[in-house]
Amino acid sequence: MSKLTHLDSEGNAKMVDVGDKQITQRIAVATGRVRMAAETLTLIASGGHKKGDVLAIARIAGIQGAKSCSQLIPLCHPLMLTSVNVDLELDSDNSQVIISSRAKVNGQTGVEMEALTAVSVAALTIYDMCKAVDKEMVIEGICLQEKQGGKSGIYSRTTPA
C-alpha cells in the first residue's frame, strides 16, 4: 500500500505539490444513489414537487459542487474543470434515484474529488428538497467508478458499491 500523500514525514497535513507533474487530460466518473419511499419517487417523476423540478435543481447543484470542491475539501487543489456532467436516473424498481457524475480537466492532478463531490451534493440536494415528505431517505453507495489520466493511468472499479 502506498503512503498517504497528504501527510508529511511527521504526520502533519500538507497540500501535495503537483508543480512538477505533467499536464494531462484527466477524467473521473463517480456514482451514488438516494433510496426513498415509492411515493417520493413518484412525486419527483411527476414534477409535482412544490419546490420545483427536483432533478434539474440537483443536477445544477452537483455541477456547482464539483466547481466548489477545493473550497469544501481543505487539501484539494483548485482546478479549471473543462466539463462536469451530472446524470440522474429514476429507478422505480428499487425506489431510488441513481446519480452519476463525469468530471474532466486538463491538469496536473486528478478530478476524482470533483466527481465524488458532484454526486454527493446532488444527493444532498435531493434529500433537502424531499425531506418534508420523506425523512427516511438514505444516501448510499457514493464511490469512484473510474479514472483516467496521470501517472497512475486507468482505474476501473471491480467491486460493486
N, C-alpha and C positions, 0 to 999 in steps of 0.2 A: 504494500500500500504506500502511496506517495505521501510526503509530508504535507501538512496544511500550509498553503501558500500565504495565508493572511496572518500568520504569526511569525515574529522574528525569532532569533535563536534563544531568546529569554522568555518566550511565550507571550509577548506583548502584541496586541493587534496592530496591523500595518496595512497600508494600501499597497498592492502589488505594483511594482514598477514595470510597465509594459512598453516603455520608451524604446527599447531595442528590438521589440518584436516586429515581425514583418506584417505589413498591411495585407490582409486577405479578405475575401468575401466570407462572411460567417452567417450561418443560418441556424436557428433553433426552433423546434416545434415542441409545445407543451400541451397537455390536456388536463381536464378535470371535469367534475360533474356536480350538480346540485340535485339531490333527491328531494322529492316533495310529495304532498298528497295529490292524488289524481285530479281533484277539483282545482287545485292551484295550477297545475299544468294546463288544464282546460281553459282556465281564466287567461293565462298567458297566451295560449294559442289563439283564442278568440279575439284578442286585442281589447278585452273588456275591462282591463285594469284601470281604475280611476286615476292612477298616477301617470298613465301613458303607456307607450309601447315598451314593454319590459326588455325585449330582446334588442331593440335599437339602442336603448339607453345603456344596456350592459355592454354592447359592442363598443360604443364610444368610450365608456368608462375603462374598458380593457385596454383600448389603444392609448388613452391618456395615462393609464397606469404604467404601461411599458415606457412611455416617454418620460415618466417621472421616477423611474426605478432608482436612479442614483440619489434622489432626494429621500427615498424611503429606506434603502438598504445602505448603511453607512459606508461600507468599503467598496461599493460598486463604482466603476468609472462612468462618468457621463459619456454617453455615446450619441453620435449623429446617426440615428436609425434611418435606413433607406426605405424600409417598409415594415408595417405591422398589420397583420390580418387577424381578426378575431371572428371565428365562426361559432354559431350556436345552433344545436340540433335538438329538436324536441323528440324525446324517446318515450312514447306513450306506453309501450310495453313494460318499461321499468319505472315509469313516472319520474322522469328526470330530464334535466337539460344538460346536454353534453357540450362542453366548451373546448375549443382548440384554438391555439394561437401560433402564428408563424412570424418570427421577427428576423430581420435581416439588416446587416451592416457591412460596410467595407471598413475594416478597422484592425486594431492591434489586440483586441480582446473579444471574447465571445459574447453572445446575446442570450445565453440561457436564462439569466436572471430576468431579462426583459420579457421573454416569452412566458416564464412562470408567473411574473407579476401581472401580466395581461390577463391570464387565466384567473388568477386569484382575485383581482379587482372586479372582473366581470362577474365572478361567482358571488362576491360580497355585494355587488350591486343588485343582482337578482334577489339575494336574501333581503337586502334592505327594502326593496320595492314590494316584496311579497310578505314580509314578516307580520303585517297586520292581519293577514288571512291564514298564515301557516307558520307558526313558531317552531314546528317540528322539522323544518327543512334541515338537511345535512349537506355540508360541503365536503367533498371527499375526492381522493384519488388524484390530487394535483401532482403531476410529475413531468419530467423531461422525457419526451418520446425519441427525439433525435437531435443531433447537432452535426454541423459540417463546418469545416474550415479550421485554420490554425494548425499548430504543430501536432496536436493530438489527433487530427484527422476526423474521421466519421465515427459517430456513436449512434447506435440504434438500440432502443430498449428491447430486452429479450424476455422480460417477465411482465405479467400484467400488473396494472396499478390497482 
